[in-house]
Every structure is written in C-alpha cells, then in structure tokens.
C-alpha cells in the first residue's frame, strides 16, 4: 500500500514548491520531513530555474503544529539518540533557511507553533491569515522554545518574546505583524489566488502582496504592551512572578494562573536561553546552544512527565520535579546548558 509522501516537492514554472503533507498530524515535523526539505533547498540553491521558493501545507487545518513530540518522548525514555538526531537535522534546516540566498515565502494559514515557527520565521516573506495562530507552547510540556526561539524571541520589542516563551500565549495575525512574526496579511479566501499568481509570475510577487494585503485589525497584545514590558523586564523568573503578584490586575492574575501550570525547570531554562540567545553573535551560535539544551531536556523527568500529562493521558496534571521555581538551582541549569563533547556538538550544514 503506497503511503502519501510527508512532503510534496516539485518545481512549478520558476517556483520551487514545498508542501507539508501530514494533515492528520497537523503537519508535525519528522526527521524525514526535515531531511526532504533540506535536500530540496540545497538542490535548488544552484538551480537557475528556481527563482523563489513557496512553502505551504496541504489541507485546511494549519501550517505546522510543531515537531513529532511522541517520538521525542519515546526516544527520551530510552537513550535519546533518535531525539538528538531529530534536533540536529531540524536545527540544520532552520539554519539553512536563515541563510538561504533565494527568497522564500511561507504561508502560515492556520496553526503555526513550535517547529512550524522554526520553518516560517527565517523566510523572507511570512504571510498570515485570519486563521493564523502563533505560539511557542513548549514550557507546558517541559520542553523549551527552540528552533531559533532563543534568537527571535529576545529581539521582539518590550519583552513580549519572553512573555510568549514563558506563558505559551497564543497570538493572532495582527499581533504577528506587530512583532515581525508575519510580514504580510492576506485573507484565507485569497491565498490560492496569491499562490497561483506567484507561480505564474514570480517577479510580480511583491506587487501581488501589495494588491492583496488586507487589514488584520488591532493587535490585541498592544493593550498590555506596557504591562508586559514592565513585568517581564525583571532579572529572574521569580522576580517576574513577584511583579505579577504585586500588579494584581485581571491580566496579571491570569498570567500567574498560566505560569503555575508550567514546568518550573523549563521556565528557568527558557529565561536563560533567551538571555544568552539575545547576546548571541550569530544564529549558528544560538542553535548550538539550543541543541545542547534539547539533547539533555528530552531525557529529563519534566519532559517525559509533561508529554504523559498533556499529550498521552491528557489528565493535564503533570507532577513537575522540582515542583517549585526555588527548587530549580543554577547548578541544574549549568548542567543543561554545558557544552557537549566536541564530537557531539551541533554544527551547521557543511
């Protein structure tokens, strides 16, 4: 029985097309998908026929909900080798996209989370629709906002990136434009017409974008921007929590409720990750750091427990260890962030 390929890859006119094709799994990325996309992009770099690349998804449920979390957890419960292979391959793809010499258009029509952010954010043009929902929800399962989150999130204005990283907040198209997650907004009813126009005449792509650009409305996050800046600008997760308690507004109480459900270990990992990523001199330096974190956290208790509680058994009652922020020591974090043996470190594609 022939199975559908996980990624559809072809050249249409002068456009290289990459279509994610696991609609039932909301196009969650596998190691194989990352390899297929990488192979296509590396082949097209020197292909004079391909003028630009269009990255989209099959079906209507969303662009990409992340990575193959169950595989990561199954691997983490054993020796972690398959999980490390996935991260290594995925991060090489993230880095390739970041430095790709040809324009790539990512159509983020629907759910764009985790691994989907890693695919779309490095692209030159990032199109949101009214169906777009962006989030980095990893702290809720004991993971961390990877795929370049350490680079992009701290570079957002007013500490909004840190707020997104810690709370896993979901934002819509107008917020995505405000924060640079999306470069353009087109209504979903016009997306197929836009794609057809790009394939027919790649050189007219920016004109098409201008013609089809719609109004996403007012960004919801703007009404809390000052509050986020003040509260999430603190120098530790504990200080952020204390500031939220002091604020005592409906919004701050809601944030406290959300943070209380997250892995304390992962909150502190993400805080340090964004601090270091914000200081990183290159995207590759950030990805090497994220790989060290990923290689270790997939085998730690909180990730395996988070997947059990949220994804497998769905009781939404994870038992984090340590259960409090205070229990997460600097020594514990140092262990997670420490360099790997040189033969095991992440490197970009040669």
DAWO-V895637 format. One record per residue. N is the residue number from 1. RES is the residue in three letters. NEAR is the number of other C-alpha atoms within 10 Angstrom. Layout:
n=N res=RES near=NEAR
n=N res=RES near=NEAR
This chain:
n=1 res=UNK near=3
n=2 res=UNK near=4
n=3 res=UNK near=5
n=4 res=UNK near=9
n=5 res=UNK near=12
n=6 res=UNK near=19
n=7 res=UNK near=21
n=8 res=UNK near=17
n=9 res=UNK near=17
n=10 res=UNK near=12
n=11 res=UNK near=16
n=12 res=UNK near=14
n=13 res=UNK near=15
n=14 res=UNK near=19
n=15 res=UNK near=21
n=16 res=UNK near=22
n=17 res=UNK near=25
n=18 res=UNK near=21
n=19 res=UNK near=18
n=20 res=UNK near=24
n=21 res=UNK near=23
n=22 res=UNK near=20
n=23 res=UNK near=17
n=24 res=UNK near=9
n=25 res=UNK near=15
n=26 res=UNK near=24
n=27 res=UNK near=29
n=28 res=UNK near=23
n=29 res=UNK near=26
n=30 res=UNK near=22
n=31 res=UNK near=18
n=32 res=UNK near=14
n=33 res=UNK near=21
n=34 res=UNK near=22
n=35 res=UNK near=16
n=36 res=UNK near=18
n=37 res=UNK near=23
n=38 res=UNK near=20
n=39 res=UNK near=12
n=40 res=UNK near=16
n=41 res=UNK near=22
n=42 res=UNK near=14
n=43 res=UNK near=11
n=44 res=UNK near=19
n=45 res=UNK near=15
n=46 res=UNK near=10
n=47 res=UNK near=12
n=48 res=UNK near=8
n=49 res=UNK near=14
n=50 res=UNK near=19
n=51 res=UNK near=17
n=52 res=UNK near=21
n=53 res=UNK near=24
n=54 res=UNK near=21
n=55 res=UNK near=21
n=56 res=UNK near=22
n=57 res=UNK near=24
n=58 res=UNK near=16
n=59 res=UNK near=14
n=60 res=UNK near=13
n=61 res=UNK near=17
n=62 res=UNK near=24
n=63 res=UNK near=32
n=64 res=UNK near=30
n=65 res=UNK near=24
n=66 res=UNK near=26
n=67 res=UNK near=24
n=68 res=UNK near=17
n=69 res=UNK near=19
n=70 res=UNK near=14
n=71 res=UNK near=16
n=72 res=UNK near=25
n=73 res=UNK near=22
n=74 res=UNK near=17
n=75 res=UNK near=18
n=76 res=UNK near=23
n=77 res=UNK near=15
n=78 res=UNK near=12
n=79 res=UNK near=12
n=80 res=UNK near=19
n=81 res=UNK near=12
n=82 res=UNK near=17
n=83 res=UNK near=25
n=84 res=UNK near=22
n=85 res=UNK near=14
n=86 res=UNK near=22
n=87 res=UNK near=25
n=88 res=UNK near=25
n=89 res=UNK near=22
n=90 res=UNK near=26
n=91 res=UNK near=28
n=92 res=UNK near=24
n=93 res=UNK near=24
n=94 res=UNK near=27
n=95 res=UNK near=22
n=96 res=UNK near=18
n=97 res=UNK near=23
n=98 res=UNK near=19
n=99 res=UNK near=11
n=100 res=UNK near=16
n=101 res=UNK near=12
n=102 res=UNK near=16
n=103 res=UNK near=14
n=104 res=UNK near=22
n=105 res=UNK near=23
n=106 res=UNK near=26
n=107 res=UNK near=28
n=108 res=UNK near=31
n=109 res=UNK near=27
n=110 res=UNK near=24
n=111 res=UNK near=24
n=112 res=UNK near=28
n=113 res=UNK near=28
n=114 res=UNK near=25
n=115 res=UNK near=25
n=116 res=UNK near=26
n=117 res=UNK near=26
n=118 res=UNK near=27
n=119 res=UNK near=29
n=120 res=UNK near=28
n=121 res=UNK near=23
n=122 res=UNK near=22
n=123 res=UNK near=25
n=124 res=UNK near=18
n=125 res=UNK near=20
n=126 res=UNK near=23
n=127 res=UNK near=26
n=128 res=UNK near=30
n=129 res=UNK near=25
n=130 res=UNK near=19
n=131 res=UNK near=18
n=132 res=UNK near=26
n=133 res=UNK near=23
n=134 res=UNK near=27
n=135 res=UNK near=23
n=136 res=UNK near=28
n=137 res=UNK near=22
n=138 res=UNK near=25
n=139 res=UNK near=27
n=140 res=UNK near=28
n=141 res=UNK near=25
n=142 res=UNK near=26
n=143 res=UNK near=27
n=144 res=UNK near=30
n=145 res=UNK near=30
n=146 res=UNK near=27
n=147 res=UNK near=28
n=148 res=UNK near=27
n=149 res=UNK near=27
n=150 res=UNK near=30
n=151 res=UNK near=27
n=152 res=UNK near=20
n=153 res=UNK near=24
n=154 res=UNK near=23
n=155 res=UNK near=19
n=156 res=UNK near=16
n=157 res=UNK near=14
n=158 res=UNK near=18
n=159 res=UNK near=22
n=160 res=UNK near=22
n=161 res=UNK near=22
n=162 res=UNK near=26
n=163 res=UNK near=21
n=164 res=UNK near=18
n=165 res=UNK near=27
n=166 res=UNK near=29
n=167 res=UNK near=23
n=168 res=UNK near=21
n=169 res=UNK near=15
n=170 res=UNK near=16
n=171 res=UNK near=17
n=172 res=UNK near=21
n=173 res=UNK near=31
n=174 res=UNK near=24
n=175 res=UNK near=21
n=176 res=UNK near=23
n=177 res=UNK near=18
n=178 res=UNK near=17
n=179 res=UNK near=19
n=180 res=UNK near=15
n=181 res=UNK near=23
n=182 res=UNK near=26
n=183 res=UNK near=20
n=184 res=UNK near=23
n=185 res=UNK near=26
n=186 res=UNK near=23
n=187 res=UNK near=17
n=188 res=UNK near=19
n=189 res=UNK near=10
n=190 res=UNK near=13
n=191 res=UNK near=17
n=192 res=UNK near=10
n=193 res=UNK near=12
n=194 res=UNK near=18
n=195 res=UNK near=18
n=196 res=UNK near=11
n=197 res=UNK near=15
n=198 res=UNK near=24
n=199 res=UNK near=21
n=200 res=UNK near=15
n=201 res=UNK near=14
n=202 res=UNK near=19
n=203 res=UNK near=13
n=204 res=UNK near=12
n=205 res=UNK near=18
n=206 res=UNK near=12
n=207 res=UNK near=11
n=208 res=UNK near=17
n=209 res=UNK near=19
n=210 res=UNK near=12
n=211 res=UNK near=11
n=212 res=UNK near=17
n=213 res=UNK near=15
n=214 res=UNK near=15
n=215 res=UNK near=14
n=216 res=UNK near=19
n=217 res=UNK near=10
n=218 res=UNK near=12
n=219 res=UNK near=16
n=220 res=UNK near=14
n=221 res=UNK near=17
n=222 res=UNK near=13
n=223 res=UNK near=10
n=224 res=UNK near=12
n=225 res=UNK near=14
n=226 res=UNK near=14
n=227 res=UNK near=18
n=228 res=UNK near=21
n=229 res=UNK near=16
n=230 res=UNK near=14
n=231 res=UNK near=21
n=232 res=UNK near=23
n=233 res=UNK near=18
n=234 res=UNK near=15
n=235 res=UNK near=11
n=236 res=UNK near=14
n=237 res=UNK near=21
n=238 res=UNK near=14
n=239 res=UNK near=14
n=240 res=UNK near=19
n=241 res=UNK near=20
n=242 res=UNK near=14
n=243 res=UNK near=17
n=244 res=UNK near=22
n=245 res=UNK near=14
n=246 res=UNK near=12
n=247 res=UNK near=14
n=248 res=UNK near=12
n=249 res=UNK near=11
n=250 res=UNK near=8
n=251 res=UNK near=13
n=252 res=UNK near=20
n=253 res=UNK near=15
n=254 res=UNK near=12
n=255 res=UNK near=18
n=256 res=UNK near=17
n=257 res=UNK near=12
n=258 res=UNK near=15
n=259 res=UNK near=18
n=260 res=UNK near=15
n=261 res=UNK near=17
n=262 res=UNK near=25
n=263 res=UNK near=30
n=264 res=UNK near=26
n=265 res=UNK near=27
n=266 res=UNK near=28
n=267 res=UNK near=26
n=268 res=UNK near=21
n=269 res=UNK near=28
n=270 res=UNK near=25
n=271 res=UNK near=21
n=272 res=UNK near=17
n=273 res=UNK near=25
n=274 res=UNK near=25
n=275 res=UNK near=17
n=276 res=UNK near=17
n=277 res=UNK near=25
n=278 res=UNK near=19
n=279 res=UNK near=15
n=280 res=UNK near=16
n=281 res=UNK near=11
n=282 res=UNK near=11
n=283 res=UNK near=18
n=284 res=UNK near=21
n=285 res=UNK near=17
n=286 res=UNK near=24
n=287 res=UNK near=28
n=288 res=UNK near=20
n=289 res=UNK near=24
n=290 res=UNK near=26
n=291 res=UNK near=24
n=292 res=UNK near=21
n=293 res=UNK near=24
n=294 res=UNK near=21
n=295 res=UNK near=25
n=296 res=UNK near=18
n=297 res=UNK near=23
n=298 res=UNK near=24
n=299 res=UNK near=20
n=300 res=UNK near=17
n=301 res=UNK near=16
n=302 res=UNK near=27
n=303 res=UNK near=29
n=304 res=UNK near=23
n=305 res=UNK near=21
n=306 res=UNK near=26
n=307 res=UNK near=23
n=308 res=UNK near=19
n=309 res=UNK near=18
n=310 res=UNK near=15
n=311 res=UNK near=14
n=312 res=UNK near=12
n=313 res=UNK near=10
n=314 res=UNK near=12
n=315 res=UNK near=10
n=316 res=UNK near=16
n=317 res=UNK near=13
n=318 res=UNK near=23
n=319 res=UNK near=14
n=320 res=UNK near=20
n=321 res=UNK near=16
n=322 res=UNK near=15
n=323 res=UNK near=16
n=324 res=UNK near=12
n=325 res=UNK near=18
n=326 res=UNK near=11
n=327 res=UNK near=12
n=328 res=UNK near=18
n=329 res=UNK near=12
n=330 res=UNK near=11
n=331 res=UNK near=9
n=332 res=UNK near=12
n=333 res=UNK near=16
n=334 res=UNK near=11
n=335 res=UNK near=12
n=336 res=UNK near=19
n=337 res=UNK near=21
n=338 res=UNK near=12
n=339 res=UNK near=15
n=340 res=UNK near=17
n=341 res=UNK near=7
n=342 res=UNK near=7
n=343 res=UNK near=7
n=344 res=UNK near=13
n=345 res=UNK near=14
n=346 res=UNK near=23
n=347 res=UNK near=17
n=348 res=UNK near=17
n=349 res=UNK near=13
n=350 res=UNK near=4
